[in-house]
Amino acid sequence: MTIDFRFEHVFRAPSTTTVLAGYFDPDHLATQDQVAELGDRTVLTSHDEGQLRSCTWRVTSQRPLPLFVRPFVSGGRLSYLESMTWRRTEDAIDLTIQPEILGGRVQITARYRLSQVGANQILRCYEGSIAVNLKLVSGRIERAILSEFEKSMPLMTSCTQGWLDRSIPAGS
């Protein structure tokens, strides 16, 4: 089973590049991680080859796990690999999140697509799918992940807008 999601938001920013670059900025990532209760963000790979910029991080959740997930996680904290590839010419980032749980049977694939919709107005479309390959409980886990996304999306967009407001020089 797979669950699809889509979230749209308009940011105040001078360009799509400004917003997209933020997803690779250590200060922005640290700010989001604090809001999302994530820690121990470690860069595993990082490449910038002109038209493509990619990075993979290992991140650990600081939040307690739901009871029904705890038997599947060793060490009591959920870690996951987050990989992003920015395709600069397309104003898009491809994203995968793979929790280090159940031998890779849980995966989130998504894309950020940005477009300028007005002066200082950048539309971000964040869409993707959540897939869990585990009999009997896949739907429940997928719905739980989607529910967390739905709760956190307003916090994350607010966090990003706040970071943009602090980072963009006045008059830009």
ChimeraX attribute file (.defattr): number of C-alpha atoms within 10 A of each C-alpha:
attribute: neighborCount
match mode: 1-to-1
recipient: residues
	/A:1	11
	/A:2	15
	/A:3	15
	/A:4	14
	/A:5	14
	/A:6	13
	/A:7	14
	/A:8	15
	/A:9	15
	/A:10	18
	/A:11	24
	/A:12	17
	/A:13	20
	/A:14	18
	/A:15	17
	/A:16	21
	/A:17	15
	/A:18	14
	/A:19	22
	/A:20	20
	/A:21	13
	/A:22	16
	/A:23	16
	/A:24	17
	/A:25	10
	/A:26	11
	/A:27	13
	/A:28	19
	/A:29	18
	/A:30	15
	/A:31	17
	/A:32	20
	/A:33	20
	/A:34	13
	/A:35	13
	/A:36	17
	/A:37	12
	/A:38	19
	/A:39	16
	/A:40	14
	/A:41	20
	/A:42	12
	/A:43	14
	/A:44	12
	/A:45	11
	/A:46	14
	/A:47	11
	/A:48	11
	/A:49	7
	/A:50	9
	/A:51	10
	/A:52	13
	/A:53	17
	/A:54	18
	/A:55	17
	/A:56	20
	/A:57	18
	/A:58	20
	/A:59	20
	/A:60	20
	/A:61	18
	/A:62	17
	/A:63	13
	/A:64	10
	/A:65	14
	/A:66	9
	/A:67	7
	/A:68	10
	/A:69	13
	/A:70	14
	/A:71	10
	/A:72	13
	/A:73	15
	/A:74	11
	/A:75	8
	/A:76	15
	/A:77	14
	/A:78	21
	/A:79	22
	/A:80	18
	/A:81	19
	/A:82	20
	/A:83	21
	/A:84	21
	/A:85	20
	/A:86	23
	/A:87	17
	/A:88	16
	/A:89	9
	/A:90	11
	/A:91	17
	/A:92	21
	/A:93	23
	/A:94	17
	/A:95	21
	/A:96	20
	/A:97	19
	/A:98	18
	/A:99	21
	/A:100	20
	/A:101	16
	/A:102	12
	/A:103	9
	/A:104	11
	/A:105	14
	/A:106	19
	/A:107	21
	/A:108	20
	/A:109	17
	/A:110	20
	/A:111	20
	/A:112	21
	/A:113	19
	/A:114	24
	/A:115	17
	/A:116	17
	/A:117	12
	/A:118	11
	/A:119	10
	/A:120	14
	/A:121	17
	/A:122	22
	/A:123	20
	/A:124	24
	/A:125	17
	/A:126	19
	/A:127	16
	/A:128	18
	/A:129	17
	/A:130	23
	/A:131	19
	/A:132	20
	/A:133	17
	/A:134	13
	/A:135	8
	/A:136	8
	/A:137	12
	/A:138	18
	/A:139	18
	/A:140	12
	/A:141	19
	/A:142	23
	/A:143	14
	/A:144	13
	/A:145	16
	/A:146	17
	/A:147	11
	/A:148	11
	/A:149	14
	/A:150	14
	/A:151	11
	/A:152	14
	/A:153	15
	/A:154	13
	/A:155	14
	/A:156	17
	/A:157	17
	/A:158	14
	/A:159	20
	/A:160	20
	/A:161	17
	/A:162	15
	/A:163	18
	/A:164	19
	/A:165	14
	/A:166	10
	/A:167	13
	/A:168	12
	/A:169	8
	/A:170	7
	/A:171	5
	/A:172	8
